[in-house]
């Protein structure tokens, strides 16, 4: 009888051990060889998931174009060390698995995906902060006699939260994207551009230092003076050399309000000449952008609701005669001290411009209302179920010498003629001198170049395909006639195309990959080396 109970007890213990192991293994896909069982010995095993819902959710992005590229698992890190452990484990394998960091998922064509690898949900770092105090939530404001004011910001933080936290001190970053619900690490891995770029440079030009987890699983602090090769590599580096976990962002005194002006043109030459004049004025405007208005697109769109109903009637009449109108948009910041002089300053800035008489529209807004202008449009579309649709965007940098040709061949002959546009089209100039050529980001060689954004939304697969074909037609035309454009948020299908994209930077880009991610673990969704 004693032997029976001993045997029974032994079997019961074995049963519980096996049941416990099976419950752990259930979190990982036991049939997927990409993730070895040895990972269960790591502290991160409880933060990995292969739940089908988690897999599908992490395989989505804003573009809604690339689908069904599923990872083997999703990591929900609670601290930076969790990401380090994951990458170090992969790096130690003879056949490593891919790792891709996903911020707000605003990629267009699957750049943050990792087939059979692991997606790192960076927002999980923010979710594990249990306080609203900005000193403890990945955003910390400081001052230094050399650097002035700056903010140390977690790579997972959204720019809207950076804005809110820094405004508590009367400060703010100087360079923005049009949309603030993007992560710091995500925009710095691309460049981060908007209408402020001509004056302050892209966001990558406004960073003192960064913490980076390399493809070897090493956490490295780098700046222009310290580990500079990695610093210049990750800024605009498309996630190829490391995952940005902290950035030290330049801050300046924040304004409180803005004067916001839009002017209309029926002549593209006058439109671009005035834009170039405005960005050349020292200490002039704080923001300059431009856009196309066409009959098939609403005058007020998700980027901002600017024109009143009576304005829209006037503009619609103008469009019926011209087919296409160019809208110059500019902003001048001010605060209580400059409130009495701002109107006079603005009057001087617009003097001599060649816009259509009677088509200047003004608005006064708070600084936050202006910077966060896209959010209200996004929420409205979400309420109507019109935001969660495919977005076949195309973003380009066009040299100044080619912009007139681009207007005639692309804006007028392809886009206006084909009448397929379903979203805003941006076009505005910026200055090469505000960019650091040592960084990975690629721009045209000319001193002035234009940022062009075809920000399409489509109703389903068929319309998405039509718009994507139009994008391909534009790219092929530019290549055929030698317009020397560069893609922003680039997407290519072959390494030969990537080599052409990087041009003279390709060799150093490849060297940095070999140095910081020699096993090519990181960001396979860019399809540069994988």
N, C-alpha and C positions, 0 to 999 in steps of 0.2 A: 504493500500500500504506500509506503514512504517513497519507494522508487517511482510509483505512478504519479504522486504529487510533484516530485522533483522534475520528472519528465514533462508533466503538464505545465508547471511553472516556467520551465526552460523554453518550451514551445511558445508559451504566451509572450514571453519577453522577445523572442525572435519575431513573433508576429507583429508586435508593436514597433519594433525596430524597422522591419520591412515596410510597414504601413507608413511610418514617418518618412522613410527615404522615398517612398513612392509619392507622397504628398509634395515633397521638395522637387522631385523630378518632374512632377506634373506641371510645375511652373515653367519648365523648359521643354523644348521639343525633343524627345528622345530619339526621333528618327532623323533629325537634321544634324549632319556631321559638322556643320559650320561652327557649332558651339559645343566644345568638348565637355564631358561630364566633370572634368577637373575644376571647372569654374564654380562648382558647388562648394568647394572648399574656401572660396573667397568670402569676405564679409558682405560683398554686394549681391550675393545669391538671392537674398530676400527682396532685393529691389529690382530684380530682373523679371520680366513677364513675357510669356508667349501666349497670353490670352488672345483669342482671335479678335475681339473687339479692340484691344490695345494695339494689336498689329495693324489692323485696318485704319485706325485713327492716326497712327504715326506715319502711315503711308499716304496721307492726304497732304496737299499743299494748296496754296491760293490759286495756282494755275488751273487745277482740275483737268490737266491735259495728260500728264503721265500718271498712269494708275496701274495697280496690280504689280508693283515692285515692292515685295514684302520683305521686311527684315526677318531674321530668325527670332529676335528678341528685342525688347525695349527696356532701356535702363531708366529708372526714375531716381536720379541721384539726390541725396540729401546734403551732400557736401562735395567739394572739389576732389577730395581724395577718392571718392567713389569712381569718378571718371578716370583718375590716374590708375587705379587698380584695374579697371577694365582694359585700358590701352596697354598697360604693362603686361597683362595676361596675354592679350592678343599678340603683342610684339615677341613674347617668349615662345610662341608656337612655331613649329617648322612651316606650317601653313596657316598664317594669321587670318582672322576674319576682319571684315571692314567695319569701320565705326564712322557714323555721321552725327554731328551735333545739329539738333533742330531747335530753333528758337520759337518764333511765332508762326512758323510754317508759311512764310510769305513768298517762298520760291515759286517760280512760274513753271518750271519744267523738270521737277524731281531732283533738284540739286541737293536737297537734304535727305535723300533716300539712300538706303544701303541694302541691296538685295542679299539675302541670306546672312546679313551682318547684324549689327546692333545699332539702333537709333538711340541717341542720348537726348531725352526730353529735358532741355535746359531749364524750362520754366519750373521744373520740379525743385530746383535749387531755391527759387523764390517762394514756392509754396511751403517750403520747410522753415521759412522765417515766421516765427509766431508773434511778431510785434509789428506795429505800424510806425514805430519810431524810426526815422530815416537813418539814425546812427547805427541801427542794427539790421537793416533790411537790404544790404548790398549797395547803399548809396551813402557816402560820407563826404561832407564838404570840409575843405581845409584851406589854409593859406601858407604860402612860403615866400620868403623874401626874394627868391630868384624866380619862381614860377608864378607868383601872385595867387589868385584864388583858383582852385581846381576841385574836381569831384572824383573820388575813387568809386568806381561803379562796377558792379558785377556784370559779366558778359550776358547774363540771362535777363537783365533788367530791361524794361520797356522805356523808350525815350519819353513817353508821357509821364512816367513815374520819376524819371530824372528831372524833368521840367518842374514837376510839383515839389519835389524835395529841395531843389536848389532855389526855387522862388521863396522858400521860407527864409532864406538869407538875403533876399533881394538880388539874387544872381541867376544866371542861366547860361547854358552853352550857346555858342554863337552860330554854329552851323547845324542845319537840320535837314531832314527829309520832309517831303510834303505830308507824309503819313507818320504819326508818332507812335503807333502801336506796333512797333518793330523792336527787336532786341538790339542792344548795343553791340554785342558780338557779331550779329548778323550783318548790320549795316557796315561795320568796320571791315568785315571780310570782303565787302564789295567796293565801297568808297563812301557812299552816303552823300547824295547830292540834292540840291533844291535851288530856289531862287536866290539864296544867300551865298552860293558857291563862288560867284564872281568876286565877291568882296572878302569873304573869310576863308575861302577854300572849301574843299569837301570835308566831311567829318574826319577822314583819316589824316588830314592836315592839322587837326586840332586835338591831338593826343600826345601827352608827354611820355607815357610808358604803358606797357601792357604786361599782364601775366598770361602765359601761354602753356598749355599742355601739348607737347610735341607728339609726333607719331611714335616716339620711343617711350612715351609715358613719363617724360621729364617735365616738371613744372619749372618754367624759366621766367624770370622777370627781365624785361628788355626795354630799351629806349634807344635814342639816337647814339648815345654814348656807351651803352652797356648792352652786350649781345645784339649789336645793331643789325646784323644780317637777318636774324629772326624777326626783329622789330619791323624792318622794312618789308620783309617777306610776307608777314601775316596781314599787313594793312593793304587791303585790296587783293589778298592772296587766295580768295575763294575757298578758304578752309583747308588748303592743301598742306600746310606746314604745321598747323596746330589749332587747338580750340582756345579761343580767347575767354578767359575766366574773370579778368579784371582789366579795366582801362582807366587811366587817369586823364580826365577830360578837362580841357580849357574852359574856364568860366569868365564871365564879364558881368558888369552891372546890368541888370535886367530893366528894360523899359516897361512902362505900364500900359501904353496904348499905341495904336498905329493909325496912320492915315493910309488908306487903301484905295488905289485908283486903277481904273481900267479905261483904256482908250482904244478906239477902233480904227482900222486901216483897210483900204481896199487895194493898196499897192504894197506888195511884199518888199520891194526895195526900200521904200520909205520906212516900213515897219522895222526891218533889220537894221537900217542905218540909225534909227532913233534908239533901238535897244543897245547897239554898240556905243552910241554916244553916252547913254545913261550909265553904263557900267564903267565908263572911263573917268567919270567925275570923282575926284578925290573927296572922301568923306561925304558922299552924296547919299544915294538910296541904300537901304538895307536889304532890299529884295527886288529882283527883276525876273519876271517870267513872261511867257507869251503862249498863245494857243490859237487854234483854228476854230472858227465857227462855221458850221455848214447846216444846210436846211434839214438834213436827215438826223442831226443830233440835237438834243435839247440844249437850250442856251444855259439854263441852270442845270448842272449835273452834280454827281456825287462829290466832286472836288470842292465845290462851294456853291451856295445859293446866293448869287450876287445881284442879279438884275431884277428890278421890280416888274410887275406885270405890264406897266406902261412902257418901260424900257424894252421889254421883249417884243412888244408890238412894233416899235420903231426899228429894232434890229431885224426882225423877221422881214419887214418891208425892204430893208437894205439887202438882205441875203437873197431875196427873190430876184433882185436885179443883178447881183454879182456872183451868186453861187457859193462863194467862199469869202470870208472876212477874217482879218487877222486882229487878234486882241492882245494889246500890250498891257501887262499887269505889273504894277510897282507898289512898293510899300516903303514908308518912312516911319521909323520908330520915334516915339517921344515920351516924355513923362511930365510931371507937374512943373518942373523947372523950364521946360521948353514949350509948354502948352500955348504960351502967348505968341510964340514966334513960328510955330510949325506951319501955319497956313502960308506965311510969307516965304518960308524956305521951300515949300512945295511949289509955290507959284514960280519961283526962280528956276526950279529944276525942270518944270514942264515948258518953260518959255522957249519958243522956237521949234518945238516939235511939230511934226507934219501929219498928225492924226486928222481924221475926218472932222470938220467943224460940227460942233453940237453933239459929238459922240464921246464925251468924257464923263465918266461916272465915278462918284466918290463915295467912300464909306469910312466911318470912324468905328474902330473896334478895339477891344482890349487885346493885349499882347497874346494872351492865352487863346482867346477866341480865334485870332488869326492863325496861330501856329496849329491849332487843333481843328481847323476848318473842315478837314475831310471826314472827321469822325461822325458828325451829324448826318452827312450824306450816306455814310456806311450803315448807320443805325436805321435810317429810313428804308434803305434797300433791303436790309435784313428783315424788317417788319413785313415787307411785301414778298419775301422769299426770292428776291432778285439779286442777292449778293453771292450766294453759294452756287455760282455758275462758272463755267470755264472762262479763263481770262488769257487769251492768246496775245499777250503783250509783246511788243518789240521796242526796245530802247537802244538808241544809237547816239554816238558822238559824230557829228558831221563837221569837217573843217570849214572855216569861213569861206575859203576859196570855192567851195563846192555847194554852198547853201542856196544860191540862186538856181543852179542847175537842179538841185534836189527839190526845190519848190516846184519848178516847172514839170519835172518828170515824175515826181512821187506824189506831192500834195495835190497837184492839179490833174495830171494825166492819169495816174493810177487810182488814187484814193477818191478824188471828186468824181472822176469819170465812172468808176465802177460802183460808186454809191453804196458801199457796204459798211461804212464806218458805224460802229456802235459804242463809242466811248470818246472821252477827251483825247485831243492830240496836242501835245506840248511842243514848243520850240522856243528856246531861249539861249543866249550866248553866255560863255564864261571864259575865264582867263587861264591859260596854261601856267602862268607864273605862280598861281596859287596852289599848284600841285607839286609834289616832291617826286622827281623821276626815279629816285632810288626805290620807291615803293612798287609793289607788284601791279597796281592798277595801270591799265593801258588806256592812253588817250591819243588823239591825233597830234601830229608834230607841230601844227601851226599855233601861233600865240593865242588866237581867238578861235574857239570852236563852239558849235551849237549842240545842246542837249535836246534830243528829239524823242518824245515818248508817244507811242501809239498804244493807248490804254484801252484796248477793246474788252468788251464783255459779250458773251455769246449765249444764245438760247439753245443749248444742246449741242450734240456732237457734230451735226451737219453744218451748222453755222460756224462752229469753231473751226472746222476743216476748211471752210471757204476763206475765213479770215487768216488762218495759218498759211494757206496757199498764197494769199495776197502778200503776207509778210515775206514769204520765200521769193516771190516775184520781185519785191523791193530789193532784197539782198542780192539777188542775182543781177539785177539791173545795175546796182551800185558797183558790183564787182566787175561787170562787163565793161562799163565806161570808165572805171578807175577813179571813183569818187573818194577813195581812201577813208571810208567810214570805219569806225570801231564799234563793236557791240558793247553796250553796258548791260550788266547782268547777263553775260554771254552764254550762249548755248551752241555747241557744235557737235557733230556726229563722228568726226574722225580726228586723230591726233594731228594730221596734216593741217586741218583747219585751225586747230589750237596753235600750232607753230606759226602759222600765218598771222593769227590774231596777236600773239605776243611779239612777233617781229624780233627786233634786236634784244628784247628782254627774255627770249625763250631760253637761251643758254643758262642765264643766271637763275631763271625760274626752275629749270630742270636740276641745276646744281643744288639749289635750296631744298628741293624735294628729296634728293639723295642724302642730303645732310640731316634734315629734320624729320623725314618720314620715309626712310629707305625701304621699308617693306610695303609702302603704298597702302597703308591702312585707312587713312583719313579721306573723307568726302569723295567716295567713289561716284556719287551721283552727278558730279561735274563732268565725268567721262573724259578727263584729261589724260590720266595715266592708266586707267583701268579699262 
